[in-house]
Amino acid sequence: MAKTVARRAKRVARRDWSAQDERELKRHSKSKTPVKDISKALKRTAGALRQKARHLGIPIGHRRAKKKRARRPL
């Protein structure tokens, strides 16, 4: 029988938010950049971005506006 070795969970490397990171997050919020793109640019998870944005009181994760459906005539 082959022995199975338990894998250790990867440790999360936590990084503090620098003033530059916060400025960049605010800039992305103003330009309505999707969270996925901001995540790649800042090398942080989407959850971390959403938490920080909420703490700063800025909107993030903008979605395209839904198209209005035409009303049917009665």
Backbone as CSV, one residue per row, in Angstrom:
resi,resn,N_x,N_y,N_z,CA_x,CA_y,CA_z,C_x,C_y,C_z
1,MET,0.828,-1.187,0.000,0.000,0.000,0.000,0.874,1.253,0.000
2,ALA,0.476,2.212,-0.773,1.211,3.478,-0.830,0.739,4.394,0.289
3,LYS,1.689,5.062,0.874,1.345,6.007,1.938,0.878,7.320,1.321
4,THR,-0.149,7.876,1.899,-0.604,9.175,1.422,-0.088,10.241,2.376
5,VAL,0.453,11.268,1.818,1.008,12.361,2.615,0.015,13.520,2.580
6,ALA,-0.337,13.992,3.755,-1.276,15.116,3.823,-0.569,16.388,3.361
7,ARG,-1.237,17.137,2.523,-0.673,18.400,2.041,-0.975,19.499,3.048
8,ARG,-0.007,20.319,3.267,-0.220,21.459,4.146,-0.901,22.569,3.371
9,ALA,-1.764,23.265,4.064,-2.446,24.390,3.426,-1.439,25.517,3.187
10,LYS,-1.582,26.175,2.073,-0.684,27.277,1.741,-0.972,28.456,2.666
11,ARG,0.054,28.999,3.261,-0.121,30.134,4.163,-0.423,31.388,3.371
12,VAL,-1.324,32.165,3.889,-1.694,33.410,3.238,-0.699,34.489,3.651
13,ALA,-0.102,35.120,2.688,0.828,36.216,2.970,0.030,37.508,3.009
14,ARG,-0.187,38.008,4.191,-0.969,39.236,4.338,-0.077,40.450,4.144
15,ARG,-0.585,41.409,3.398,0.170,42.636,3.164,-0.671,43.816,3.627
16,ASP,-0.036,44.755,4.278,-0.732,45.971,4.691,-1.005,46.824,3.462
17,TRP,-2.019,47.663,3.572,-2.370,48.565,2.484,-1.516,49.824,2.611
18,SER,-0.781,50.150,1.571,0.003,51.385,1.567,-0.888,52.522,1.078
19,ALA,-0.446,53.738,1.295,-1.198,54.903,0.819,-1.323,54.871,-0.700
20,GLN,-0.279,54.380,-1.362,-0.301,54.284,-2.823,-1.345,53.265,-3.275
21,ASP,-1.462,52.136,-2.568,-2.470,51.129,-2.899,-3.876,51.717,-2.778
22,GLU,-4.106,52.485,-1.709,-5.417,53.102,-1.506,-5.724,54.114,-2.605
23,ARG,-4.719,54.912,-2.990,-4.926,55.888,-4.078,-5.281,55.179,-5.378
24,GLU,-4.579,54.077,-5.647,-4.841,53.332,-6.883,-6.243,52.719,-6.861
25,LEU,-6.668,52.217,-5.707,-8.015,51.655,-5.579,-9.066,52.737,-5.833
26,LYS,-8.853,53.928,-5.291,-9.784,55.046,-5.506,-9.825,55.442,-6.977
27,ARG,-8.647,55.431,-7.611,-8.585,55.794,-9.038,-9.370,54.782,-9.876
28,HIS,-9.199,53.501,-9.567,-9.931,52.463,-10.290,-11.439,52.591,-10.043
29,SER,-11.813,52.972,-8.833,-13.230,53.135,-8.511,-13.837,54.258,-9.346
30,LYS,-13.114,55.362,-9.463,-13.618,56.492,-10.260,-13.742,56.144,-11.732
31,SER,-12.801,55.342,-12.224,-12.848,54.970,-13.641,-13.722,53.748,-13.902
32,LYS,-14.362,53.235,-12.825,-15.305,52.109,-12.911,-14.687,50.861,-13.537
33,THR,-13.486,50.547,-13.083,-12.787,49.346,-13.533,-13.412,48.117,-12.874
34,PRO,-13.607,47.028,-13.608,-14.148,45.804,-12.998,-13.222,45.262,-11.910
35,VAL,-13.796,44.651,-10.889,-13.043,44.138,-9.746,-11.980,43.133,-10.185
36,LYS,-12.310,42.308,-11.158,-11.374,41.294,-11.648,-10.077,41.941,-12.149
37,ASP,-10.206,43.057,-12.860,-9.035,43.764,-13.387,-8.246,44.456,-12.279
38,ILE,-8.960,45.040,-11.320,-8.294,45.700,-10.191,-7.521,44.656,-9.395
39,SER,-8.126,43.489,-9.221,-7.509,42.404,-8.469,-6.163,42.010,-9.078
40,LYS,-6.124,41.910,-10.377,-4.874,41.555,-11.055,-3.853,42.680,-10.930
41,ALA,-4.286,43.928,-11.046,-3.378,45.066,-11.000,-2.754,45.239,-9.609
42,LEU,-3.558,45.060,-8.568,-3.066,45.266,-7.205,-2.553,43.987,-6.552
43,LYS,-2.739,42.840,-7.250,-2.336,41.534,-6.735,-2.975,41.253,-5.373
44,ARG,-4.285,41.459,-5.322,-5.071,41.179,-4.125,-6.352,40.474,-4.545
45,THR,-6.980,39.800,-3.598,-8.211,39.081,-3.924,-9.368,40.068,-4.066
46,ALA,-10.411,39.623,-4.743,-11.596,40.458,-4.925,-12.224,40.787,-3.565
47,GLY,-12.219,39.824,-2.658,-12.771,40.041,-1.322,-12.015,41.115,-0.552
48,ALA,-10.685,41.097,-0.673,-9.866,42.106,0.002,-10.160,43.498,-0.555
49,LEU,-10.345,43.573,-1.868,-10.652,44.861,-2.505,-12.010,45.382,-2.043
50,ARG,-12.986,44.498,-1.997,-14.332,44.907,-1.579,-14.344,45.374,-0.127
51,GLN,-13.615,44.662,0.740,-13.552,45.059,2.145,-12.909,46.428,2.305
52,LYS,-11.811,46.647,1.601,-11.102,47.921,1.720,-11.952,49.053,1.157
53,ALA,-12.612,48.812,0.043,-13.468,49.835,-0.560,-14.603,50.200,0.389
54,ARG,-15.167,49.200,1.025,-16.249,49.460,1.980,-15.733,50.281,3.161
55,HIS,-14.537,49.946,3.637,-13.927,50.673,4.746,-13.656,52.138,4.366
56,LEU,-13.237,52.349,3.105,-12.952,53.705,2.628,-14.223,54.451,2.226
57,GLY,-15.318,53.728,2.081,-16.586,54.348,1.698,-16.669,54.694,0.232
58,ILE,-16.015,53.902,-0.606,-16.059,54.147,-2.050,-16.763,52.990,-2.747
59,PRO,-17.460,53.267,-3.842,-18.123,52.192,-4.587,-17.110,51.398,-5.404
60,ILE,-17.373,50.132,-5.555,-16.488,49.270,-6.342,-17.330,48.145,-6.928
61,GLY,-16.852,47.566,-8.016,-17.582,46.454,-8.613,-18.746,46.933,-9.449
62,HIS,-18.497,47.947,-10.226,-19.551,48.524,-11.056,-19.985,47.531,-12.126
63,ARG,-21.256,47.492,-12.348,-21.791,46.624,-13.392,-22.413,47.480,-14.475
64,ARG,-22.489,46.875,-15.638,-23.147,47.594,-16.727,-24.621,47.749,-16.409
65,ALA,-25.182,48.864,-16.806,-26.609,49.098,-16.582,-27.408,48.148,-17.464
66,LYS,-28.491,47.650,-16.909,-29.344,46.751,-17.684,-30.090,47.546,-18.736
67,LYS,-30.296,46.908,-19.868,-31.049,47.562,-20.929,-32.515,47.590,-20.544
68,LYS,-33.138,48.706,-20.803,-34.563,48.809,-20.508,-35.338,48.080,-21.588
69,ARG,-36.277,47.275,-21.136,-37.109,46.548,-22.079,-38.210,47.449,-22.594
70,ALA,-38.496,47.323,-23.864,-39.569,48.097,-24.457,-40.915,47.579,-23.935
71,ARG,-41.767,48.480,-23.637,-43.112,48.079,-23.174,-43.948,47.615,-24.336
72,ARG,-44.755,46.640,-24.067,-45.667,46.178,-25.114,-46.922,47.050,-25.092
73,PRO,-47.402,47.394,-26.249,-48.653,48.165,-26.284,-49.830,47.292,-25.842
74,LEU,-50.781,47.915,-25.174,-51.956,47.178,-24.695,-52.940,46.887,-25.756
